[in-house]
Amino acid sequence: MIPYNTSEPHMLMPEYGRNIQRLVDYCVKIEDREERQRCATSIVEVMATLFPDIVGDKGNRQKIWDHLNIMSGFQLDVDFPCEVITKEELIPEPKQIPYSGSLYRFRHYGKNIQSMIRRVADMDNCVEKDQLIFLLGNQMKKQLVDQTPENVSDSKVFSDISDISEGKIQIDPTSYRLNEYIGVANKTTSSKSKKKKK
């Protein structure tokens, strides 16, 4: 049967064609190092002939050797005449984005609210600090009500403020009473019911 490309192994650089890839695969498997070196050099010359634009007028074969190394799956063990690209350089590992646990846990409040709570927590006790805590608490409660209209209590907000501030802000529920809010979901439901009544 005639072999189809779909049944052939995947080519890392298909622009060079299947035959060049087969030569590279053969070269990698050569046991004798000197023969493997000569084979790799010959393949590079063939690739340079097929793609003179990559070599350029100065005959620089740096990119050709890079491509040969890539096509071999970085398995080609020869004395490269220049520094070739490595697997780590071609496919660098993504750097892990640092997320603090609290930012992830309380992401529904947003980064700014959490930053402000930490700033307020470091303030000296004063009337302004109390007012800021009250404003932040109301904003947090409003956000909670918009997301989950049911079972939003002041104590939940106070507990979250305590956790975000790492225990620096402890609120007495008898001293603070937050505003009452109507959630977006409730507003939508009530408006629909009014239309039906009409």
C-alpha positions as a Markdown table, in Angstrom:
| # | Residue | x | y | z |
|---|---|---|---|---|
| 1 | Met | 0.0 | 0.0 | 0.0 |
| 2 | Ile | 1.1 | 3.6 | -0.6 |
| 3 | Pro | 2.1 | 5.2 | 2.7 |
| 4 | Tyr | 0.2 | 8.4 | 3.6 |
| 5 | Asn | 1.7 | 11.4 | 5.4 |
| 6 | Thr | -0.9 | 11.0 | 8.1 |
| 7 | Ser | 0.5 | 7.6 | 9.0 |
| 8 | Glu | 4.1 | 8.9 | 9.1 |
| 9 | Pro | 5.7 | 10.2 | 12.3 |
| 10 | His | 5.1 | 13.9 | 13.1 |
| 11 | Met | 7.7 | 16.3 | 11.6 |
| 12 | Leu | 9.0 | 19.0 | 13.9 |
| 13 | Met | 9.9 | 21.2 | 10.9 |
| 14 | Pro | 7.7 | 20.1 | 7.9 |
| 15 | Glu | 9.1 | 22.9 | 5.7 |
| 16 | Tyr | 12.2 | 20.8 | 5.1 |
| 17 | Gly | 10.2 | 17.9 | 3.9 |
| 18 | Arg | 9.9 | 14.2 | 4.8 |
| 19 | Asn | 13.1 | 13.1 | 3.1 |
| 20 | Ile | 15.3 | 15.5 | 5.1 |
| 21 | Gln | 13.6 | 14.4 | 8.3 |
| 22 | Arg | 14.4 | 10.8 | 7.4 |
| 23 | Leu | 18.0 | 11.7 | 6.9 |
| 24 | Val | 18.1 | 13.4 | 10.3 |
| 25 | Asp | 16.4 | 10.4 | 12.0 |
| 26 | Tyr | 19.0 | 8.1 | 10.3 |
| 27 | Cys | 21.9 | 10.4 | 11.5 |
| 28 | Val | 20.8 | 10.3 | 15.1 |
| 29 | Lys | 20.9 | 6.4 | 15.1 |
| 30 | Ile | 24.4 | 6.2 | 13.7 |
| 31 | Glu | 26.6 | 4.6 | 16.4 |
| 32 | Asp | 30.0 | 5.7 | 15.1 |
| 33 | Arg | 30.6 | 9.3 | 16.2 |
| 34 | Glu | 32.9 | 10.3 | 13.3 |
| 35 | Glu | 30.4 | 8.9 | 10.7 |
| 36 | Arg | 27.6 | 10.6 | 12.5 |
| 37 | Gln | 29.5 | 13.9 | 12.4 |
| 38 | Arg | 30.1 | 13.6 | 8.7 |
| 39 | Cys | 26.4 | 12.7 | 8.1 |
| 40 | Ala | 25.2 | 15.7 | 10.1 |
| 41 | Thr | 27.6 | 18.1 | 8.2 |
| 42 | Ser | 26.3 | 16.6 | 4.8 |
| 43 | Ile | 22.7 | 17.1 | 5.9 |
| 44 | Val | 23.4 | 20.7 | 6.8 |
| 45 | Glu | 24.9 | 21.3 | 3.4 |
| 46 | Val | 21.8 | 19.8 | 1.7 |
| 47 | Met | 19.5 | 22.0 | 3.8 |
| 48 | Ala | 21.6 | 25.1 | 3.0 |
| 49 | Thr | 21.3 | 24.3 | -0.7 |
| 50 | Leu | 17.6 | 23.8 | -0.5 |
| 51 | Phe | 17.1 | 27.0 | 1.5 |
| 52 | Pro | 19.8 | 29.5 | 0.5 |
| 53 | Asp | 17.8 | 32.4 | 2.0 |
| 54 | Ile | 18.4 | 31.0 | 5.5 |
| 55 | Val | 22.2 | 30.9 | 4.9 |
| 56 | Gly | 22.4 | 34.4 | 3.4 |
| 57 | Asp | 25.2 | 35.9 | 1.4 |
| 58 | Lys | 27.7 | 35.4 | 4.2 |
| 59 | Gly | 27.1 | 31.6 | 4.3 |
| 60 | Asn | 26.1 | 31.7 | 8.0 |
| 61 | Arg | 24.8 | 28.2 | 8.9 |
| 62 | Gln | 23.9 | 29.0 | 12.5 |
| 63 | Lys | 20.1 | 28.7 | 11.8 |
| 64 | Ile | 20.6 | 25.5 | 9.8 |
| 65 | Trp | 22.4 | 23.8 | 12.7 |
| 66 | Asp | 19.7 | 25.1 | 15.0 |
| 67 | His | 17.0 | 23.5 | 12.8 |
| 68 | Leu | 19.0 | 20.3 | 12.5 |
| 69 | Asn | 19.1 | 20.1 | 16.3 |
| 70 | Ile | 15.4 | 20.8 | 16.5 |
| 71 | Met | 14.5 | 18.2 | 13.9 |
| 72 | Ser | 16.5 | 15.6 | 15.8 |
| 73 | Gly | 14.4 | 16.2 | 18.9 |
| 74 | Phe | 17.6 | 17.6 | 20.5 |
| 75 | Gln | 19.0 | 14.0 | 20.4 |
| 76 | Leu | 21.8 | 14.6 | 17.9 |
| 77 | Asp | 25.2 | 14.0 | 19.6 |
| 78 | Val | 27.7 | 15.7 | 17.4 |
| 79 | Asp | 30.3 | 18.5 | 17.7 |
| 80 | Phe | 28.3 | 21.5 | 16.6 |
| 81 | Pro | 30.5 | 24.2 | 15.0 |
| 82 | Cys | 28.5 | 26.9 | 16.8 |
| 83 | Glu | 26.2 | 27.3 | 19.7 |
| 84 | Val | 22.9 | 25.7 | 18.9 |
| 85 | Ile | 19.5 | 26.3 | 20.3 |
| 86 | Thr | 18.5 | 24.1 | 23.3 |
| 87 | Lys | 15.1 | 22.7 | 24.2 |
| 88 | Glu | 14.9 | 25.0 | 27.2 |
| 89 | Glu | 15.5 | 28.0 | 25.0 |
| 90 | Leu | 13.0 | 26.9 | 22.3 |
| 91 | Ile | 10.2 | 25.9 | 24.8 |
| 92 | Pro | 11.0 | 27.7 | 28.1 |
| 93 | Glu | 9.1 | 26.6 | 31.1 |
| 94 | Pro | 6.4 | 29.2 | 32.0 |
| 95 | Lys | 7.2 | 31.1 | 35.2 |
| 96 | Gln | 4.7 | 30.5 | 38.0 |
| 97 | Ile | 2.6 | 33.6 | 38.7 |
| 98 | Pro | 2.8 | 34.4 | 42.4 |
| 99 | Tyr | -0.6 | 34.5 | 43.9 |
| 100 | Ser | -1.1 | 35.0 | 47.6 |
| 101 | Gly | -3.6 | 32.7 | 49.3 |
| 102 | Ser | -5.7 | 35.5 | 50.5 |
| 103 | Leu | -6.0 | 37.1 | 47.1 |
| 104 | Tyr | -7.3 | 33.9 | 45.7 |
| 105 | Arg | -9.6 | 33.1 | 48.6 |
| 106 | Phe | -11.2 | 36.5 | 48.6 |
| 107 | Arg | -11.0 | 37.3 | 44.9 |
| 108 | His | -14.7 | 38.2 | 44.8 |
| 109 | Tyr | -13.9 | 41.4 | 46.7 |
| 110 | Gly | -11.2 | 42.4 | 44.3 |
| 111 | Lys | -7.5 | 43.2 | 44.8 |
| 112 | Asn | -8.1 | 46.9 | 45.7 |
| 113 | Ile | -10.5 | 46.2 | 48.5 |
| 114 | Gln | -8.1 | 43.7 | 50.1 |
| 115 | Ser | -5.2 | 46.2 | 49.7 |
| 116 | Met | -7.2 | 49.0 | 51.3 |
| 117 | Ile | -8.1 | 46.7 | 54.3 |
| 118 | Arg | -4.4 | 46.0 | 54.8 |
| 119 | Arg | -3.6 | 49.7 | 54.7 |
| 120 | Val | -6.3 | 50.5 | 57.2 |
| 121 | Ala | -5.2 | 47.7 | 59.5 |
| 122 | Asp | -1.8 | 49.4 | 59.9 |
| 123 | Met | -3.3 | 52.7 | 60.8 |
| 124 | Asp | -3.4 | 54.0 | 64.4 |
| 125 | Asn | -6.8 | 53.8 | 66.1 |
| 126 | Cys | -8.8 | 56.9 | 65.3 |
| 127 | Val | -12.1 | 58.1 | 64.0 |
| 128 | Glu | -10.9 | 58.1 | 60.4 |
| 129 | Lys | -9.9 | 54.4 | 60.7 |
| 130 | Asp | -13.3 | 53.5 | 62.1 |
| 131 | Gln | -15.0 | 55.4 | 59.2 |
| 132 | Leu | -12.8 | 53.7 | 56.6 |
| 133 | Ile | -13.6 | 50.2 | 58.1 |
| 134 | Phe | -17.3 | 51.1 | 57.9 |
| 135 | Leu | -17.1 | 52.2 | 54.3 |
| 136 | Leu | -15.1 | 49.1 | 53.3 |
| 137 | Gly | -17.5 | 46.8 | 55.2 |
| 138 | Asn | -20.5 | 48.3 | 53.3 |
| 139 | Gln | -18.8 | 48.0 | 50.0 |
| 140 | Met | -17.9 | 44.3 | 50.7 |
| 141 | Lys | -21.5 | 43.6 | 51.8 |
| 142 | Lys | -22.8 | 45.2 | 48.7 |
| 143 | Gln | -20.6 | 43.0 | 46.5 |
| 144 | Leu | -21.6 | 39.9 | 48.4 |
| 145 | Val | -25.3 | 40.8 | 48.0 |
| 146 | Asp | -24.9 | 41.3 | 44.3 |
| 147 | Gln | -23.3 | 37.9 | 43.9 |
| 148 | Thr | -25.3 | 35.9 | 46.4 |
| 149 | Pro | -28.4 | 37.8 | 47.5 |
| 150 | Glu | -29.4 | 35.3 | 50.2 |
| 151 | Asn | -27.9 | 34.8 | 53.6 |
| 152 | Val | -25.5 | 37.7 | 53.5 |
| 153 | Ser | -24.8 | 38.8 | 57.1 |
| 154 | Asp | -22.7 | 41.5 | 58.7 |
| 155 | Ser | -20.9 | 38.8 | 60.7 |
| 156 | Lys | -19.7 | 37.2 | 57.5 |
| 157 | Val | -18.3 | 40.6 | 56.3 |
| 158 | Phe | -16.6 | 41.2 | 59.6 |
| 159 | Ser | -15.1 | 37.7 | 59.6 |
| 160 | Asp | -13.6 | 38.3 | 56.1 |
| 161 | Ile | -12.2 | 41.7 | 57.2 |
| 162 | Ser | -10.5 | 39.9 | 60.1 |
| 163 | Asp | -9.0 | 37.2 | 57.8 |
| 164 | Ile | -7.8 | 39.7 | 55.2 |
| 165 | Ser | -6.2 | 41.9 | 57.8 |
| 166 | Glu | -4.6 | 38.8 | 59.4 |
| 167 | Gly | -6.5 | 39.4 | 62.6 |
| 168 | Lys | -5.4 | 43.1 | 63.0 |
| 169 | Ile | -9.0 | 44.3 | 62.6 |
| 170 | Gln | -11.5 | 42.7 | 65.0 |
| 171 | Ile | -15.0 | 44.2 | 64.7 |
| 172 | Asp | -17.6 | 44.0 | 67.5 |
| 173 | Pro | -20.9 | 43.3 | 65.8 |
| 174 | Thr | -22.7 | 45.4 | 68.4 |
| 175 | Ser | -20.6 | 48.5 | 67.5 |
| 176 | Tyr | -21.1 | 48.2 | 63.7 |
| 177 | Arg | -24.2 | 47.8 | 61.7 |
| 178 | Leu | -23.8 | 47.7 | 57.9 |
| 179 | Asn | -26.3 | 49.0 | 55.4 |
| 180 | Glu | -29.0 | 46.8 | 53.9 |
| 181 | Tyr | -28.7 | 46.2 | 50.1 |
| 182 | Ile | -31.0 | 44.6 | 47.5 |
| 183 | Gly | -29.2 | 42.3 | 45.2 |
| 184 | Val | -29.3 | 42.6 | 41.4 |
| 185 | Ala | -31.0 | 39.2 | 41.1 |
| 186 | Asn | -33.8 | 40.4 | 43.4 |
| 187 | Lys | -34.3 | 43.6 | 41.4 |
| 188 | Thr | -34.5 | 41.6 | 38.2 |
| 189 | Thr | -37.0 | 39.2 | 39.6 |
| 190 | Ser | -39.2 | 41.9 | 41.1 |
| 191 | Ser | -39.3 | 43.9 | 37.9 |
| 192 | Lys | -40.3 | 40.7 | 35.9 |
| 193 | Ser | -43.1 | 40.0 | 38.4 |
| 194 | Lys | -44.4 | 43.6 | 38.1 |
| 195 | Lys | -44.6 | 43.2 | 34.3 |
| 196 | Lys | -46.5 | 40.0 | 34.6 |
| 197 | Lys | -49.1 | 41.6 | 37.0 |
| 198 | Lys | -49.7 | 44.4 | 34.5 |
